[in-house]
């Protein structure tokens, strides 16, 4: 009686152990379970990347933030008169005359800017922050202000109150008092808050200058040392603007509203911009601040040679793919060599594949991404290979598994390095993998073990 009760239980146990569908279901559930630690790893990478941002902001606040250089701009105060009709108490109509001061702004006819940057790395803990020292030299000229187009009479202009203004995003970056020559006269400058309503000139240095209605061409030169962090941007304030930037940095990123006409990047970079007033969305002169000036910033961004956090995050996005490919490989090996792998063993291998990404991240913070990828991949491949010896007890199978893992990690590394061709390489690689799986699994008898168990059970039932 006990023997008869034991036989169905043994049959079910055998079926659960040998059924391919049960094994695939268990592996699928295990992969879903491993999504949880994988999401934790992604959160850790994003948190560490956030720490980098905090370090950059902290160092930048103490050194000097990214610099946006605006100007120069000539400002002419003038008398504005408004006449309105009013009715007096005795029903008479009189003119009410009100006068107040407004300001008209004029941009250079030609503006040439030369900037020479000397970047350096500062460290905050284990994080690197790019800062720079630079020298900025501006040269150009203003034409005689066209007052008629703004409806201003020359006699209403306060010529003795004219001033020249230059905007900076962070005045702490100025190392010395700017040297200003305007209309062949040297002037001193002072920090000012005369443009609190304008983001471009909210932080600025300005100089009161001499100008007369008879001046037709007004030359100027401005030079000053400037410190900043990460990037340096300018605005096309001239009717014709020419900007030349150079620096000892091999990985510059030229971005903004305009790209340079010419660039040369080796261990040192040089770039040239030429922008005309036809290319910008604001006029040459105005009374009120025009819109869209802030959107026209352009310049250079001094990016780090290696951003290990972005690459680590990109690599971790393929984590489930690595786990899936490894588990499929183990399943096929299991079916081919007829050696059963316990779900707990799959779990340990899956956890090792997940821990790989924390190992990659922690090492890359010290020696860079490429070497850390090599070390981390070698450690995990060796760990899983040594563990597989106890599972298969076959060195050839272990060598095969190690080779497959090496191919998988090499494949992911190539994809992460080729941003422009990542989709193409990924699609081709997955197609090749599917083709290989089809070829390897073509002769596997997926239902053989189950059919054998069912037939054996039927034979035993018939005998009794």
C-alpha positions in Angstrom: 0.0 0.0 0.0 2.8 2.3 0.9 4.6 1.4 -2.3 1.6 2.3 -4.4 1.3 5.7 -2.7 5.0 6.4 -3.2 5.0 5.7 -6.9 2.8 8.7 -7.9 4.8 11.0 -5.6 8.0 9.8 -7.2 6.6 10.3 -10.6 5.6 13.9 -9.8 9.0 14.6 -8.3 10.7 13.2 -11.3 8.5 15.2 -13.6 9.2 18.4 -11.7 13.0 17.7 -11.8 13.2 16.8 -15.5 10.4 18.8 -17.1 11.9 21.5 -19.4 8.8 23.7 -19.2 8.9 23.7 -15.4 12.6 24.6 -15.6 11.9 27.4 -18.0 9.1 28.7 -15.8 11.4 28.7 -12.7 14.2 30.4 -14.6 11.7 33.1 -15.9 10.5 33.7 -12.4 14.0 33.9 -11.2 14.9 36.5 -13.8 11.9 38.6 -12.7 13.1 38.3 -9.1 16.6 39.5 -10.1 15.0 42.7 -11.5 14.7 43.9 -8.0 18.4 44.0 -7.1 19.1 45.2 -10.6 16.9 48.3 -10.0 18.8 48.8 -6.7 22.1 48.8 -8.6 20.7 51.4 -11.1 19.6 53.6 -8.2 23.0 53.3 -6.6 24.7 54.4 -9.9 22.4 57.4 -10.2 23.0 58.3 -6.6 26.8 58.2 -7.2 26.3 60.3 -10.3 24.3 62.8 -8.3 27.3 62.9 -5.8 29.5 64.0 -8.8 27.1 66.8 -9.6 27.1 67.9 -6.0 30.9 67.9 -6.0 31.0 69.9 -9.2 28.6 72.5 -7.8 30.5 72.7 -4.5 33.9 73.2 -6.1 32.4 75.6 -8.7 30.8 77.7 -6.0 34.2 78.1 -4.3 36.2 78.6 -7.5 33.8 80.2 -9.9 30.8 78.9 -11.8 30.5 78.4 -15.6 31.0 81.8 -17.2 28.7 83.5 -19.7 30.3 86.6 -21.1 28.1 89.3 -22.5 28.9 92.6 -24.1 30.2 95.2 -24.5 27.1 97.4 -24.8 27.0 101.2 -25.0 24.1 102.7 -23.0 22.9 106.3 -23.6 20.5 107.8 -21.1 18.1 110.3 -22.6 15.2 112.5 -21.6 11.8 111.2 -22.4 8.9 113.7 -22.6 5.3 112.8 -22.5 2.5 115.4 -23.2 -1.0 114.5 -22.1 -4.2 116.5 -22.3 -5.9 117.1 -19.0 -9.1 119.0 -18.0 -8.8 121.5 -15.2 -11.4 122.3 -12.6 -12.7 125.3 -14.7 -13.3 122.9 -17.6 -10.3 124.1 -19.6 -7.9 121.7 -21.5 -4.3 122.0 -20.8 -1.1 120.1 -21.7 0.5 118.1 -18.9 4.2 117.7 -19.6 6.1 114.8 -17.8 9.8 114.1 -18.3 11.7 111.1 -17.1 14.9 109.3 -18.0 15.1 106.2 -20.2 18.1 104.4 -21.6 18.9 103.3 -25.2 21.3 100.4 -25.8 23.6 100.1 -28.7 25.8 97.1 -29.8 29.2 97.1 -31.5 29.4 97.2 -35.2 32.3 94.8 -35.0 33.3 92.6 -32.1 36.4 90.3 -32.0 36.9 88.1 -29.0 39.9 86.0 -28.2 39.9 83.5 -25.3 42.8 81.4 -24.1 41.9 78.7 -21.6 44.1 76.8 -19.2 42.0 74.0 -17.7 42.9 72.0 -14.7 41.4 69.2 -12.6 40.5 69.8 -9.0 39.5 66.9 -6.7 36.7 66.7 -4.2 37.1 63.4 -2.5 37.4 60.8 -5.3 35.7 63.1 -7.8 37.4 65.3 -10.4 36.1 68.7 -11.3 37.2 70.7 -14.4 38.0 74.4 -13.8 40.0 76.8 -15.8 41.9 80.1 -15.9 41.5 82.2 -19.0 42.4 85.5 -20.6 39.6 87.3 -22.5 40.5 90.0 -25.0 37.8 92.0 -26.8 38.4 94.4 -29.6 36.1 96.3 -32.0 34.2 99.5 -32.6 30.8 101.2 -32.3 29.3 103.2 -35.1 27.6 106.5 -34.5 24.3 105.7 -32.6 21.4 105.9 -35.0 19.1 107.9 -32.7 16.5 108.7 -35.3 15.4 105.1 -35.7 14.6 105.0 -32.0 12.8 108.3 -32.1 15.4 110.1 -29.9 16.5 113.7 -30.5 20.3 114.2 -30.0 19.6 117.2 -27.8 17.7 114.9 -25.4 20.6 112.6 -24.8 22.7 113.0 -21.6 26.0 112.5 -23.4 27.9 113.0 -20.2 26.2 110.0 -18.5 26.9 107.4 -21.2 28.4 104.2 -20.0 29.8 100.9 -21.3 28.6 97.7 -19.7 29.8 94.0 -19.9 27.9 91.1 -18.3 29.3 88.1 -16.5 27.5 85.2 -14.9 29.9 85.2 -11.9 32.0 88.2 -11.0 34.1 86.2 -8.6 35.9 84.9 -11.7 37.6 88.2 -12.5 41.2 88.1 -11.3 42.2 91.7 -12.0 40.5 95.0 -12.7 39.5 94.8 -16.5 41.5 97.0 -18.8 39.2 99.2 -20.8 40.1 101.6 -23.6 37.1 103.4 -25.2 37.4 106.0 -27.9 41.2 106.2 -27.3 40.8 106.8 -23.6 41.5 104.4 -20.7 38.8 103.9 -18.1 38.4 102.0 -14.8 35.4 99.8 -14.3 33.3 99.0 -11.3 30.8 96.2 -10.5 27.3 97.4 -11.0 23.6 96.4 -10.5 22.1 98.8 -13.0 20.4 96.0 -14.9 18.7 94.0 -12.2 15.8 93.2 -14.6 18.1 91.6 -17.2 19.6 88.2 -16.6 22.4 89.0 -19.1 23.6 92.0 -17.3 22.4 91.4 -13.7 26.1 90.8 -12.8 28.3 93.2 -14.7 31.1 95.7 -14.7 30.6 99.1 -16.2 32.5 102.3 -16.9 31.2 105.8 -17.6 32.7 106.9 -20.9 33.0 110.1 -22.9 31.1 110.3 -26.2 29.9 113.1 -28.3 27.3 113.4 -31.1 30.1 114.0 -33.6 31.8 110.7 -33.0 31.3 108.4 -36.1 33.7 105.5 -35.3 34.3 104.6 -31.6 37.0 101.9 -31.1 37.4 100.0 -27.9 39.5 97.2 -26.3 38.7 95.2 -23.2 40.8 92.6 -21.5 40.7 90.7 -18.2 41.6 87.4 -16.7 38.7 85.1 -15.9 38.2 82.0 -13.9 35.4 79.5 -14.4 34.2 75.9 -14.2 33.3 73.4 -16.9 32.3 75.8 -19.7 32.7 79.2 -21.2 30.0 80.9 -23.4 29.6 84.1 -25.3 26.8 86.0 -27.0 26.8 87.5 -30.6 26.6 91.1 -29.5 28.3 92.5 -32.5 26.8 93.3 -35.9 29.7 91.1 -37.0 31.0 88.8 -34.2 34.2 86.8 -34.4 35.2 84.5 -31.5 38.4 82.5 -31.3 38.9 80.1 -28.4 41.9 77.9 -27.7 43.0 75.8 -24.8 45.0 72.8 -23.6 42.2 70.2 -23.5 41.8 67.2 -25.7 38.0 66.6 -25.2 36.2 69.9 -25.7 32.5 69.9 -26.6 31.4 72.9 -28.8 27.8 73.6 -28.3 25.2 76.3 -27.9 23.1 78.2 -30.5 26.0 78.2 -33.0 28.7 75.8 -33.9 32.2 76.9 -34.8 33.1 77.4 -38.5 36.5 75.8 -37.9 37.9 73.6 -35.2 41.1 71.7 -34.6 41.3 69.2 -31.7 44.4 67.3 -30.7 46.0 67.6 -27.3 45.1 71.2 -27.7 41.9 72.7 -29.3 41.2 75.8 -31.3 37.8 76.9 -32.6 36.5 79.9 -34.5 33.0 81.4 -34.8 31.7 84.0 -37.2 28.2 85.3 -36.6 26.4 88.1 -38.4 23.4 90.1 -37.2 21.4 88.2 -39.8 22.0 85.1 -37.8 20.7 86.3 -34.5 17.1 87.0 -33.3 17.6 90.4 -31.8 18.4 93.9 -33.2 21.4 96.1 -33.1 19.9 98.8 -30.8 16.8 99.1 -28.6 15.2 101.0 -25.8 13.9 98.0 -23.9 15.8 94.8 -23.6 14.9 92.5 -26.5 13.9 88.9 -26.2 15.8 85.8 -27.2 19.3 87.1 -26.4 19.8 84.4 -23.7 19.0 81.6 -26.1 21.9 82.5 -28.4 24.8 81.5 -26.1 27.6 79.5 -27.7 31.0 78.3 -26.7 33.0 75.4 -25.3 32.2 72.8 -22.7 35.3 71.1 -21.1 34.0 67.6 -20.5 36.0 65.0 -18.7 37.8 62.4 -20.9 35.9 59.5 -19.2 32.5 59.7 -17.6 32.5 56.3 -15.8 29.0 56.9 -14.4 27.3 57.3 -17.7 29.1 54.3 -19.1 28.3 52.2 -16.0 24.6 53.1 -16.2 24.6 52.3 -19.9 26.2 48.9 -19.2 23.8 48.1 -16.3 20.9 48.5 -18.7 22.1 45.3 -20.4 22.2 43.5 -17.1 19.0 41.5 -17.6 20.2 40.6 -21.1 23.4 39.1 -19.6 21.5 37.2 -17.0 19.1 35.9 -19.7 21.8 34.8 -22.0 23.7 33.1 -19.2 20.7 31.3 -17.9 19.8 30.1 -21.5 23.3 28.9 -22.0 23.2 27.0 -18.7 19.8 25.5 -19.6 21.0 24.3 -23.0 24.2 22.9 -21.4 22.0 21.2 -18.8 19.8 19.6 -21.5 22.7 18.5 -23.7 24.9 16.9 -21.0 21.9 15.6 -19.0 23.1 17.3 -15.8 20.5 18.9 -13.6 21.1 22.4 -12.1 19.2 23.3 -9.0 17.2 26.6 -9.0 19.3 27.7 -6.0 22.4 27.4 -8.1 20.8 29.5 -10.8 20.0 32.0 -8.0 23.6 32.2 -6.9 24.8 32.7 -10.4 22.2 35.4 -11.0 23.2 37.3 -7.8 26.9 37.1 -8.9 25.9 38.6 -12.3 24.1 41.4 -10.5 26.8 42.2 -8.0 29.1 42.6 -11.0 27.7 46.1 -11.6 28.4 47.4 -8.1 32.0 46.0 -8.5 32.3 47.8 -11.9 31.1 51.1 -10.4 33.2 51.0 -7.3 36.4 50.2 -9.2 35.7 52.6 -12.1 35.6 55.5 -9.6 39.3 55.0 -9.0 40.9 53.6 -12.2 38.4 54.6 -15.0 35.8 52.6 -16.8 37.8 50.5 -19.3 40.2 48.9 -16.8 37.4 48.4 -14.3 35.3 46.7 -16.9 38.2 44.3 -17.7 38.9 43.5 -14.0 35.2 43.1 -13.0 34.4 40.9 -16.0 37.4 38.7 -15.4 36.5 38.3 -11.7 32.9 37.4 -12.4 33.7 35.0 -15.2 36.3 33.3 -13.0 33.9 33.1 -10.1 31.1 31.5 -12.2 33.5 29.2 -14.0 35.0 27.9 -10.8 31.5 27.4 -9.4 30.3 25.6 -12.5 33.1 22.9 -12.0 31.2 21.7 -8.9 28.0 21.6 -11.0 29.1 19.9 -14.1 32.3 18.2 -12.9 33.5 18.7 -16.5 36.4 21.0 -17.4 35.4 21.2 -21.1 31.9 22.4 -20.2 33.4 24.9 -17.7 35.7 26.2 -20.4 32.7 26.5 -22.8 30.7 28.5 -20.2 33.7 30.8 -19.5 34.0 31.4 -23.3 30.4 32.2 -23.6 30.5 34.7 -20.7 33.6 36.3 -22.2 31.8 36.7 -25.5 28.7 38.2 -23.8 30.7 40.8 -21.8 32.9 41.7 -24.8 29.7 42.2 -26.8 28.2 44.6 -24.2 31.5 46.5 -23.9 31.6 47.1 -27.7 28.0 48.3 -27.6 28.7 50.8 -24.8 31.7 52.2 -26.6 29.9 52.8 -29.9 27.1 55.2 -29.1 26.3 56.0 -32.8 26.2 52.3 -33.8 24.9 50.8 -30.6 21.5 50.0 -32.0 22.9 48.5 -35.2 25.5 46.4 -33.3 22.9 45.4 -30.7 20.4 44.2 -33.4 23.0 42.3 -35.3 24.4 40.7 -32.1 21.0 39.6 -30.9 20.2 38.1 -34.3 23.5 36.1 -34.3 22.7 34.9 -30.7 19.2 33.8 -31.7 20.7 32.0 -34.8 23.2 30.2 -32.6 20.5 29.2 -30.1 18.4 27.8 -32.9 21.3 25.8 -34.2 22.4 24.4 -30.8 18.8 23.5 -29.7 17.7 22.0 -33.0 18.2 18.4 -31.9 17.0 18.7 -28.3 14.1 16.4 -27.5 12.1 18.9 -25.5 9.4 16.4 -24.4 11.5 13.3 -24.2 12.0 13.2 -20.4 8.3 13.9 -19.8 7.1 11.3 -22.3 9.4 8.7 -20.8 8.0 9.4 -17.3 4.4 9.2 -18.5 5.1 6.0 -20.5 6.8 4.4 -17.4 3.8 5.3 -15.2 1.3 3.8 -17.7 3.4 0.6 -17.9 3.4 0.3 -14.1 -0.4 0.9 -14.0 -1.0 -1.7 -16.6 1.1 -4.3 -14.8 -0.9 -3.9 -11.7 
